[in-house]
Structure formats: C-alpha cells, structure tokens
Amino acid sequence: MPKIADIQETPNPNAVKFILKEPVSAGTSHQFPDAEAAKDDPMVKALFDLGEVVSVFYMDKMITVEKTDDAEWDEILPLMAVPIREAEAVKSLNGNGSAASAVGGAISAAANSDDPVIREIDALLDERIRPYLASDGGWLEIMGLNEKTLQIRYQGACGSCPSSLTGTLMAIENMIKEEIDPDIEVVAI
C-alpha cells in the first residue's frame, strides 16, 4: 500500500499531484479520462466513485487527479487519499524497490515506431519536455506522425490545462522545427 509523501498543486487549478513513497506502476503511464475507462482499475474506480473526479493519470510514484469545477479541495482531498493509500504498490522493473525512470516510460506510438524521425522527436521530448510536464503532474505521448503533422496527447494535469494547449504546444513545435525538421507541425489531439 503506497504512502503519500506529498500533495502538490499543479498549474491546472482543478488538478493535484500525489507523490507516493512506493510506485503504482513500473515505468508506464495510465490515463483514465472517465469512470468507464477506470472500471478495471480498483484504485482509479474508487477515485471516480467519489463523484467529483474528472480524470486520473498515474505513472510510477505519481498520481494526478482532476476534479470538477464545483468541488472544493478541502473537502475532496481527504477522500481521495483513502483509495490511493489502499492501492497496491508494484515492484519496479529494475528490481531495487524504486520505480524505473518516469522519463520515457509511456507506451506510445514512438515506442513501437521504426521511424527515425519519431524516435528522434521522442528522445528530444524525453530530455527537454517530459520532465517538466511530470513535475507539474502531467505527461505527453506521441500518437503519430502523418506526413509533417505530429500528433501528441497530453495526459494528467496537462490534459485540460490551458497553458498546455497554447504555450507548451507552441514551445514543443518551435523546438522540433528548430532541432529536427522546420516543416513539422504539432497538434494536440
């Protein structure tokens, strides 16, 4: 059962990040945009059962929960802590009791791609973007590269945060244009 080490605000006012002492996944990200998607995950299902949860994202020792606009953090945070504390911790991939690196842990189109451009973009995101998103309770996956359009999907606190759909997206596109291919356009889906 994971213990909560800290609860942190995120740039998204409707999302908080729980930092855990034990991992709840071993290097993979898990996004639940609604209660139906969570039906097979006991911890996430219990969070949605609280009635004020919009989405849940977790990876390694981090869980990000987004609430409804009307819910008050003072009321819902203690309720959220219960299923998180009751969740099963997982053994890490590296076997030493700590989770495998969160950076690059997401399973996405990039992980299964033979395209050298996608692999180069994924490495750039791992190095320069994902650590910052994770520190704010979020993540992003590469969904595909169709001709010169890179499709990404924000997760966790980034999924509904206005700054991820404006400033961060523009910064990612500018970095990719400058360092990989000036003709690539980045869109969030």
N, C-alpha and C positions, 0 to 999 in steps of 0.2 A: 504494500500500500504506500503510494507516494506521499511524502510530506511536503507541504507547501513551504518553500523557502522565502518567497516574496510575492507580492502582488503589485504590479506596476501599471500605471496609466499608459496609454498609447496616444499617438496623435489623433486617433479616432475617438471622439468623446463617448461613443457608445461601446467601446471595446476595452477590455483589460487583459493583461497578460499575467498568467500564473507561472511563476518559476518554481520548478519542483526539485527536490533533492534526489529523486530516482526517475529514470526515464519511463515514459509511457509508450514510446516507440523507439525503434533502433534504426535511426537514420532515414526514416521515411516520413513524408508529410501526409496528413489526413485532414481533408476538408469536408465539412458537413454543412451544406447551405440551408438545410431544413430538417425537420423532425423525421420525415420519411427516409432520408439518406442515413439517419442515425439509428435506425431500428435494430441493426445487428451489432451495435457497439454499446454495451451496457452503460459505460460512463457517460457517453455523449447523449444517449437516450435519456438518462436521468437528468442531465442538464436541460434538455429540451422540455422534459416533463415539468420543469419549474414554471413554464408558461410565459416567461419573459425573455427567452433566448431566441435570437435571430439566426446566429450561425456559431459554429465551433470549429476551431482549427487546432491541431496539435502535432508536435514533432519533438522527438527526443524528450527534453526536460522542460518543455514549454507548452502551455495550453492558452489559447486566446479565445475568449468568449465575447460575443457581441450581443448586447441586449436591445430591447425595444426602446424607442424614444421616451416612452412614458415611465419605464421602470426607473426606480431610484437605486443607485449603487449601494447606499447604506442599508437598504432592505434586502437586496438580492445577493450581494457578495457573501454573506454568511451562509446562505442557502446553497450557493454554487460550490462552496468549499467542501460540503459533505460528499457529493459523488466523486469529486476529484480525489479526496483523501481515501475513498473506498475503492478506487480503481486499482487494477493490477499493474504493478511495475513489470517491465520486461527486462530480460537480460540483453546486454548490448551485443553488437556484432563483434566488438573487439575483445570481449570476454573478461575485461578487467573491472567490471562494475560501473563503468561510465559509458555514456552513450557514444556511438560513433559520431563523427563530425556532422553537425547540422548542416554545414555548408555543403551543397551538392548532394544532399540526401534525398531530395524529392525525386519521385519517379515521374518522368515526363517524356515528351516526345524526344527531348535531347538525349535521354538515357538509352533510347532504342534506335538512335539515328546513326546512319553511316555517313551522313552529310558532313563534310569537314567544316562548313560554314556554321552549321548548328552547333557542332562541338566547340568551335572557337567562341561563338556567342555565349554558350553555356559556361565555358571557363571564365569568360570576362564577367558574367553575372555572378558567378561563384566568388570571384575575387573582389569585385568592386560594388556590387549592389545587394546581394542576398544577406550578407552580414548586417547591413544597416536595416534592412526590412525586418530581419529576425529580431534585432534589438528593439524594434517597435511592435513586436507581436505579429508580424506578417511574413509573407514569403511570396515567391512567384515561380510559376512553371512556364516553360516554353511549350506551347501547344502545337506549333508547326511553323514551317517557313514555306509559304506558297509564292513562288517566283521571288519577288522582292518585298513581300509583306510578312513580317514576323508577328505571329500571334502569341500573346502571353496571357496568362491568367493570374491575377492577384489572389492571394489567399490570406486568411486570418484577418487581422485588423486592417490590412491594406485593401481588402475586398470591397469595402464600402467607404473608404476614406477619400474625401475629395482631393487631397493633395496627391494621392497615388494616381488618380486619373488625369491629373494636369501636370504638375511639376515633375514628379518622379518619372512619369511616362515620357515626357519631353527630354529629360536628362538621359534616360536609357537610350532613346532614339539618337540623340546627339552623340553619345559615346560610341554607339555602334557605327554610326555614319563616319565618325572621325577615325576609329581604330580598325574597322573591319570592311565596311562597304558603304560608300556615300549614297547609294541608291536604295538602301533598305529603309522601309517604313515600319514602325512598330505600332501595333494596335492591341488594346486590351479587349478580351472577349469574356 
